[in-house]
Amino acid sequence: MKLRYKNRAIKLLSLGLLLIFALIALVVFGKHHVPDGVIALVAVLFGIGGSIFYIQGCIALAEAKGYTGGSVPAMIIVSYFCFLPLLFFIPVIILFGFEDRYRNR
């Protein structure tokens, strides 16, 4: 596994998950003191940003294992349209399911 891509993947996955959890916390706990329009706008921004960073982190993790980024977007599209809870297991599938192509080098 290439260290440069691994560190990049950890940063992007962490930032993506942080934004997604901040979105959930905002929607659950922010109803009492903040106007609904502000909550909706920030929720959309957190959701879009979190999704983008999470997908980029998954692609960087696949590149760290020696694969091109083409296999990960296919998994993400399938998980969006078929089985949405699979989306959070994509890094685990990449980490343990994909063969490390850099191991023999």
N, C-alpha and C positions, 0 to 999 in steps of 0.2 A: 504494500500500500504506500503510495507516495505521500510523504509527510506534508508537502505544500497543499495538496488538494484536501488532505484529511483535516488540517487546521482550518482551511477555508470552509469546509463542510460543517465543522463543529460550530464555527462562528455564525454561519448563515442559518443552520437549523436552530440554534439557540435563539437567535433574534426572531426568527419566524414563529417559533413556539411561544416566546415571550409576548409578541404582539397578539397572537391568537388568544392566549390566556388573559391578556389585558382587555381584549375585546369582550370576552366572556364576563370578566369582573365588571367591566363598565356597564354592560347590559343588565347584569343582575343587581349590582349595588348602586348604580348611578341614577336611579329613577326618582329619588327623593329631592335632590337639591339642584339638579341641572335640567334645563329645558329639553324637551323631547327632540327638537331640531338639532341641537348641539350633539346629543347622544347619537342620533342617526348619522350625522356627518362624520363624527369621530369613529363610530363603529364601522362605517364603510371604509374609511381610510385605514383603520387597523386591520380589517379583514383583507383588503387588497394587498397591503404591505406585508402582512404576515404570510399570506399565500405565496406571494412572489418570492420572499426570502426562503420560505420552506421548500419550494420547488427548486430554487437555485441550490439550496443546500443538499437536496437529494441528488441532483445532477452532479454536484461536486464530489459527493460520496461515491457515486458510480465511477467518476473519472479517477478517483483515488484507487479504486480497485482495478483500473485498467480498461474500463468500458467507455464507449462514447456516450454522449448525453442522450442519444436517441432511444435507448431502452427505457429510461425513466419516464419521459413524457407519455409514452404508451401506457405504462402502468398507472400513471396519474389519471389519464383520460378514462381508462377502464374503471378505476376506482370511483371517479366522479359520477359516472353514468350507471354503474352497476352496483357497487357496494361501497358507500361512502366511509364507513368506519375503517376500511382497509387503508385509507389515506394516511393514518397515523402510524401504520406498521410498515410503510415503505422503507424507511431507513433501516429497520431491523431486517427486512427481507433482503435489502442490498448488502448489508453488513455480513449476514450469515448465509444467505442463499446464493450469492454470486461468487464465482471462483475468483481468487486473487491472481490476476495475470502478471503482476509484478513480483511475485514470490520467487520465481525461478531466475530472475535477472540479477 
